Amino acid sequence: MSDGADKIVSSIISEAQSKADAIIQEAEKEAALIVEEGQKEAALQKQNILENAKKQSAMKYQQLISEAKMNSRRAELEAREELIESAFKRAEEELNKVASADSGEYKESLKKIIAEASVEIGGGDLILSLKEDDVAKVKDAIPAIEKDIEKSTGTKTTLEIGANINTIGGAIVKTKNGEIEVNNTIEARMLRFKKVLRSEVAKVLFR
């Protein structure tokens, strides 16, 4: 090959090498940028993941605290309810003892209970139902009770002893035709007044 041809070939190779070097440098720059962007993106995603994890952790913590407070409150209310029900149960047992005894105090209470139920009905011809043991306690007082009812209602009243009932004490009074009935047994009275008494019992137990 002549000197001229060698120079041309050498020039072509040199130019190609320069272009190749330039392309490689540009590629390396782009690669470095891609790597840098990738690292930035990875760091950003890592930060987002950490922040989301912190948020979720805080939410879970608050949820657990809230659930613990609710469970604690529920347990407290259940314990209070058990104590209140226990108090009512003891009161019922005491009332059962009083009603079973032949005391003057219970006899007077029974007369008032009968009169109260009869006045609520409005007097008239009434049927009086008691437990078997209570019949003898008020039988002799029936005329006096009738007069008290007539005085309160302005209506002539008769009280006829009806069938015995299963109760701690108290009475059920109803009209002869059965249309109106007032349950004034101790159990029924406790049930009616339980809501009011519950708050009073709670005040005594938890003051």
C-alpha positions, 0 to 999 in steps of 0.5 A: 500500500502506498504512503497516501493510502496508508494516510487515508486508512490511518485517518479513517481509523483515527476518526472512527476511534474518536467517534467511538470514544465520544459515543462511549463517553456519552453512553457512560454519562447516560448510564451514570445519569440513569444510575443516579436517577435510579438511586434517587427514585429508590431513595424516594420510594424507600422514604415513602415506604418508611413514612407509610409504615410509620403512619400505619404503625401510628394508626394501628397503635391508636386502634389498639389503644382505642380497643383497649379503652373500650374493652376496659370500659366494657369490663367496668360496666359489666362488673358494675352491672353484676354488682347492681343485679346482685344488690337487687337480688339481695333486696328481693331475698330480704323482701321475701323474708319480710313478706313471709314473716307475720309482721304488722309492717308487711300487713300494712304495706299489703293493705296499701298495695291493694288500695293503690291498685284498686284506686288505679283501676277506679274502684268498682267490683274487683277481684283480689288475688294474693298468695295463699299465706297473705289471704288471712293477713288482710281478710278481716281488713277488706271492708276497711280497704273497700271504704278507703277505695270508695273515698278515693274514687267516689265509686262503690267498691267490693273486693272479692278474694280470687284465685291464689297466685305464686308471688313473693308478696303483694297483690293483683287486682282486676275488674270482674270482667277482666278488662283491667288488671293492675299487677302490684306484686312485689316482683312487678313493682320492683321491675317497674321501679328498677330503672329509677332504683338502678341509678340510686343503687349505682350512686350508693355502690360507686360513690 
